[in-house]
Protein backbone atom coordinates (compact mmCIF):
# COMPACT_ATOMS: atom_id res chain seq x y z
CA UNK A 1 0.00 0.00 0.00
CA UNK A 2 1.29 3.41 -0.98
CA UNK A 3 -0.04 6.57 0.67
CA UNK A 4 0.54 10.06 -0.69
CA UNK A 5 -0.54 13.11 1.32
CA UNK A 6 -1.51 16.22 -0.63
CA UNK A 7 -2.25 19.72 0.58
CA UNK A 8 -4.93 21.76 -1.17
CA UNK A 9 -3.15 24.98 -2.13
CA UNK A 10 -5.64 26.55 -4.54
CA UNK A 11 -7.26 29.77 -3.35
CA UNK A 12 -10.77 28.36 -3.83
CA UNK A 13 -10.03 24.80 -2.69
CA UNK A 14 -11.13 21.82 -4.74
CA UNK A 15 -13.71 22.93 -7.29
CA UNK A 16 -14.52 21.79 -10.84
CA UNK A 17 -11.22 22.46 -12.62
CA UNK A 18 -8.90 21.00 -9.95
CA UNK A 19 -11.25 18.01 -9.56
CA UNK A 20 -11.09 17.31 -13.29
CA UNK A 21 -7.31 17.71 -13.31
CA UNK A 22 -6.87 15.31 -10.38
CA UNK A 23 -9.20 12.77 -11.96
CA UNK A 24 -7.31 12.97 -15.29
CA UNK A 25 -4.03 12.26 -13.52
CA UNK A 26 -5.49 9.42 -11.45
CA UNK A 27 -7.12 7.83 -14.49
CA UNK A 28 -3.64 7.06 -15.86
CA UNK A 29 -2.85 4.92 -12.80
CA UNK A 30 -3.36 1.23 -13.46
CA UNK A 31 -3.92 0.24 -9.83
CA UNK A 32 -7.03 0.85 -7.75
CA UNK A 33 -6.96 3.88 -5.51
CA UNK A 34 -9.07 5.73 -2.99
CA UNK A 35 -9.03 9.26 -1.68
CA UNK A 36 -8.87 9.42 2.09
CA UNK A 37 -10.16 12.81 3.16
CA UNK A 38 -10.30 12.28 6.92
CA UNK A 39 -14.04 11.57 6.67
CA UNK A 40 -13.69 8.04 8.02
CA UNK A 41 -11.15 5.21 8.05
CA UNK A 42 -12.40 3.81 4.74
CA UNK A 43 -11.97 6.90 2.59
CA UNK A 44 -13.98 7.41 -0.56
CA UNK A 45 -13.55 5.96 -4.04
CA UNK A 46 -13.50 8.91 -6.42
CA UNK A 47 -14.52 7.78 -9.87
CA UNK A 48 -16.16 11.03 -10.99
CA UNK A 49 -15.59 14.76 -10.71
CA UNK A 50 -18.62 15.11 -8.44
CA UNK A 51 -17.15 12.56 -6.00
CA UNK A 52 -14.01 14.67 -5.65
CA UNK A 53 -15.91 17.95 -5.45
CA UNK A 54 -18.19 16.48 -2.75
CA UNK A 55 -15.17 16.31 -0.46
CA UNK A 56 -15.50 20.11 -0.19
CA UNK A 57 -11.85 20.61 0.71
CA UNK A 58 -10.77 24.19 1.28
CA UNK A 59 -7.36 25.77 0.90
CA UNK A 60 -4.92 24.39 3.47
CA UNK A 61 -6.77 21.11 4.03
CA UNK A 62 -5.14 17.73 3.34
CA UNK A 63 -6.19 14.62 1.47
CA UNK A 64 -4.47 11.25 1.19
CA UNK A 65 -4.29 9.19 -1.98
CA UNK A 66 -4.05 5.50 -1.13
CA UNK A 67 -2.99 3.04 -3.84
DAKA-V557159 format. One record per residue. RES is the residue in one letter. SS is DSSP state (@ for helix, = for strand, . for the rest). PSI is psi in whole degrees, 0 to 359 (999 if undefined). Layout:
res=RES ss=SS psi=PSI
res=RES ss=SS psi=PSI
//
This chain:
res=X ss=. psi=134
res=X ss=. psi=132
res=X ss== psi=131
res=X ss== psi=120
res=X ss== psi=131
res=X ss== psi=144
res=X ss== psi=135
res=X ss=. psi=115
res=X ss=. psi=347
res=X ss=. psi=143
res=X ss=. psi=323
res=X ss=. psi=13
res=X ss=. psi=206
res=X ss=. psi=110
res=X ss=. psi=201
res=X ss=@ psi=307
res=X ss=@ psi=310
res=X ss=@ psi=326
res=X ss=@ psi=315
res=X ss=@ psi=319
res=X ss=@ psi=314
res=X ss=@ psi=317
res=X ss=@ psi=321
res=X ss=@ psi=318
res=X ss=@ psi=313
res=X ss=@ psi=335
res=X ss=. psi=343
res=X ss=. psi=348
res=X ss=. psi=131
res=X ss=. psi=341
res=X ss=. psi=165
res=X ss=. psi=150
res=X ss=. psi=164
res=X ss== psi=157
res=X ss== psi=120
res=X ss== psi=110
res=X ss=. psi=31
res=X ss=. psi=24
res=X ss=. psi=312
res=X ss=. psi=181
res=X ss=. psi=336
res=X ss=. psi=338
res=X ss=. psi=189
res=X ss== psi=144
res=X ss=. psi=116
res=X ss=. psi=100
res=X ss=. psi=356
res=X ss=. psi=159
res=X ss=@ psi=320
res=X ss=@ psi=328
res=X ss=@ psi=317
res=X ss=@ psi=317
res=X ss=@ psi=328
res=X ss=. psi=343
res=X ss=. psi=336
res=X ss=. psi=49
res=X ss=. psi=130
res=X ss=. psi=170
res=X ss=. psi=134
res=X ss=. psi=350
res=X ss=. psi=166
res=X ss== psi=149
res=X ss== psi=154
res=X ss== psi=135
res=X ss== psi=125
res=X ss== psi=123
res=X ss=. psi=999
//
